[in-house]
Amino acid sequence: MPEPGGHIRDRTSLDGKVAVVTGAARGMGAEQARSLAARGAAVLLADVDAGGGRALAAELEEYGAGTAFVPADVRDPAHWETIRETALDRFGGVHVLVNNAGVVGHRRIGRITRAEWQRVMDINLKGAFLGMKTLAPDIRDAGGGSIVNVSSAAGLDQHPDPSYTASKWGLRGLTKTAAQEFGPWRIRVNSIHPGYMDTPMNDFASPALRAAKVSLLPLGRPGEAWEAGELVAFLASDAAAFITGAEIAVDGGWTSGAQATEARRMR
Ligand SMILES: NC(=O)c1ccc[n+]([C@@H]2O[C@H](COP(=O)([O-])OP(=O)(O)OC[C@H]3O[C@@H](n4cnc5c(N)ncnc54)[C@H](O)[C@@H]3O)[C@@H](O)[C@H]2O)c1
């Protein structure tokens, strides 16, 4: 019989876990790494931005569970092998993979080049595929764990950049396939769908565009990067033990009706 109150014990600790986060040098990836480290995980940071990645690794040392930075382009299978070897050599295994690295373009179907389309698809979709292909067997060997794929509200509705929309819908679907394949290995796989977040990715936006986006949000403000980080830490932990194959929005209500609101305004 469980102890009285036992059902509410804290299961969010990540003590003894090893997490890999891609695109970790800044923005949401950096906050995901902070949230994971704060709960006790050793965190391996991967990014093409070596300066930002090394600085964050130095900062995360204070949490005490261990951290490392690997310069890596998620499009390159050889870089994934380096990530894998570093995780095994330094920390003895992997339990959590966060496929967060992503880029966005700004041209619509009529103007996007094939090279621009391919770059976004390769980073946002193929990168996550390579990550799961490389690390899932190690997560299995560690006794199971959690994979979080960072899609977007654009993976639930749309974005003006067709490659961004397609890559994020693709990642949402790939998540379901992986949840089915890796469930028997005790690996949970979920996608998260951030909405309009205040990160360097949105620095291009004019004050007018930002205000227009925010006006469509029920909460009346953009998201902060840590708000996605906390969701990732929850999904990584045993508190989310029965959640797999799910798609979870962290979007201030954007996908609950912003598109409809926008469409009504345009009538
Ligand atoms: N900011 C938003 O509003 C928003 C909304 C929905 C989803 N997202 C998604 O969240 C994720 C993080 O976005 P962000 O806003 O923090 O972006 P960001 O631009 O602030 O950070 C992205 C990070 O990914 C790294 N990166 C880019 N290409 C890479 C590659 N080939 N290999 C390894 N690392 C690479 C960058 O160097 C950077 O550190 C992305 O997948 C993005 O598509 C962002």
The ligand as a Gaussian input file, in Angstrom:
#p B3LYP/6-31G(d) Opt

LIG

0 1
 N       11.202000      32.142000     -30.709000
 C        9.982000      31.706000     -31.054000
 O        9.035000      32.506000     -31.103000
 C        9.759000      30.252000     -31.368000
 C        8.444000      29.831000     -31.476000
 C        8.178000      28.481000     -31.745000
 C        9.211000      27.584000     -31.857000
 N       10.494000      28.009000     -31.761000
 C       11.533000      27.004000     -31.896000
 O       12.245000      26.895000     -30.671000
 C       13.605000      26.506000     -30.924000
 C       14.531000      27.483000     -30.262000
 O       14.239000      28.771000     -30.789000
 P       14.811000      30.137000     -30.200000
 O       13.739000      31.132000     -30.325000
 O       15.467000      29.921000     -28.886000
 O       15.906000      30.445000     -31.327000
 P       17.320000      31.192000     -31.280000
 O       17.574000      31.635000     -32.675000
 O       17.336000      32.219000     -30.202000
 O       18.333000      30.019000     -30.877000
 C       18.531000      28.920000     -31.738000
 C       19.846000      28.254000     -31.388000
 O       20.031000      27.166000     -32.307000
 C       21.375000      27.197000     -32.776000
 N       21.477000      26.547000     -34.084000
 C       21.043000      27.030000     -35.275000
 N       21.370000      26.183000     -36.261000
 C       22.004000      25.130000     -35.683000
 C       22.571000      23.928000     -36.186000
 N       22.579000      23.661000     -37.493000
 N       23.159000      23.068000     -35.316000
 C       23.191000      23.366000     -33.986000
 N       22.674000      24.487000     -33.463000
 C       22.086000      25.365000     -34.299000
 C       21.726000      28.675000     -32.812000
 O       23.129000      28.897000     -32.852000
 C       21.049000      29.188000     -31.547000
 O       21.895000      29.083000     -30.422000
 C       13.718000      26.430000     -32.445000
 O       13.549000      25.106000     -32.877000
 C       12.581000      27.301000     -32.937000
 O       12.156000      26.956000     -34.233000
 C       10.791000      29.337000     -31.517000

